[in-house]
Amino acid sequence: MARRRSSEAEQGTHKPLAGGSIPPVGTDFSTVLGNPPGTPPAPPSFPSQRPLIGLEQRVLARCHAAALPPSARIVVGFSGGADSLALTGLLARIAPLAGLSVTAVHVDHGLSEHSADDGQRAAEMAGRLGVPFRSERVRGQLRELHRGVGVEEAARRERYLALGRVAADLGTAVIAVAHHRDDQAETVLLHLLRGAGLAGAVAMRQVATLSVPWWTEGAAEPPIRLTLWRPLLDEPREVVRGYASALGLPWIEDPSNADLLIRRNAIRREVLPILECASPGAADALARYARLAAEDDAALTAIAERTIERMHTPAGELSRRELLDEPEVAIQRRVVRLWVKRQQGCLPLSAERVDAILHLALPRDRAGHVEIGGGITVEAVGNVLRLAGAGGSRSLSRPRLSQGCAGPRAESAAEHREDNA
């Protein structure tokens, strides 16, 4: 018996192929979406009578699993590229079934002479998808706004600031971005090549809380807490691109994606293809490693949260004696990170600074201090470690949980560095 094509197997049924499994490379999504084979796909009308295909069903299931607020408004980061086009089309398709409202937001970073044209094209695509559209432009020069970081990181910061502003204006905190499985694999490699620990290996989470701004230097806006949702994180790039192609809307190609001086591009275009040749399925294995690392990271974090309760004082200081009596250095490091996070929010804390704080605790009667960035200092005074501001004044009188980084599913600044929504 001839094997049926995946698109034919999915048509006319609410059951996705192989229980919602990812269709094989080469699936003709234009047929799945109702366009005649061999003809250019027409812009989608999303007729209510057409059954959901497997990818749409999986995204709908993830929407329910994400436990988004009822009748949630979702702000979608919409560059107009293939991935964000696919995500916006998918969310527009499931929105009536999930009780969602979707707004596409395009951010003009001002990095290209064609950026205004890209914004116009993005607006036209959103209109064809029937999705409300907002355009935001970076207010000033990126390098001036964010001194000391690269242009990619500066653009990323402004992008999330803009998405956060629109979300606040719409009365929501839910941001959807189009990272997929291959982006996850790239992020794992980037973090490991920096020498990241287990939290870095987690890379990106499908649902996470994020404080914006997550940086401290030069941040002019008060932090807001966002829910970051990545419904395509388990989908391969070819599946996402196949769905985008079937929508029949020519997407925007970012010329900077070809620049191999950008590390992520070099990983995507040169390193991962070599890994796939040497070990087929490497991208999927890296993404699976991130999921396993997330489970281990959550378990260790829970241990650290229980351990810190006997270590901190009512004044928010950390007992040197209790810290050093903890036999596991891995838990000591997590306690230090958790202590700083509770006191100072999403202040980036490198592994070197964590070890410097642990060294400061030895011996237990020696005074000293360690600068940890953002004008914040850790001081060793008597039997305690305490945080002080730039002028040496105590920063807090009691421990608190940062609004923007609360919970085990929060993303730290270090975890978020290499995202490229």
HELIX and SHEET records of a PDB file:
HELIX    1   1 SER A    6  GLU A   10  1                                   5    
HELIX    2   2 LEU A   17  GLY A   19  5                                   3    
HELIX    3   3 PHE A   29  VAL A   32  1                                   4    
HELIX    4   4 GLY A   54  ALA A   65  1                                  12    
HELIX    5   5 ALA A   82  ALA A   98  1                                  17    
HELIX    6   6 SER A  115  LEU A  129  1                                  15    
HELIX    7   7 LEU A  142  LEU A  145  1                                   4    
HELIX    8   8 VAL A  151  LEU A  170  1                                  20    
HELIX    9   9 ARG A  181  LEU A  193  1                                  13    
HELIX   10  10 LEU A  198  ALA A  201  1                                   4    
HELIX   11  11 ARG A  237  ALA A  246  1                                  10    
HELIX   12  12 PRO A  255  ALA A  258  5                                   4    
HELIX   13  13 ARG A  263  ALA A  266  1                                   4    
HELIX   14  14 ILE A  267  VAL A  271  3                                   5    
HELIX   15  15 LEU A  272  ALA A  278  1                                   7    
HELIX   16  16 ALA A  282  ILE A  308  1                                  27    
HELIX   17  17 ARG A  320  ASP A  325  1                                   6    
HELIX   18  18 VAL A  329  GLN A  344  1                                  16    
HELIX   19  19 ALA A  351  LEU A  360  1                                  10    
HELIX   20  20 ALA A  413  HIS A  416  1                                   4    
SHEET    1   A 6 PHE A 133  ARG A 137  0                                        
SHEET    2   A 6 SER A 101  ASP A 108  1                                        
SHEET    3   A 6 ARG A  73  GLY A  77  1                                        
SHEET    4   A 6 VAL A 174  ALA A 176  1                                        
SHEET    5   A 6 ILE A 224  TRP A 229  1                                        
SHEET    6   A 6 VAL A 207  VAL A 212 -1                                        
SHEET    1   B 4 LEU A 318  SER A 319  0                                        
SHEET    2   B 4 VAL A 384  ALA A 388 -1                                        
SHEET    3   B 4 ILE A 376  VAL A 381 -1                                        
SHEET    4   B 4 GLY A 368  GLY A 373 -1                                        
END                                                                             
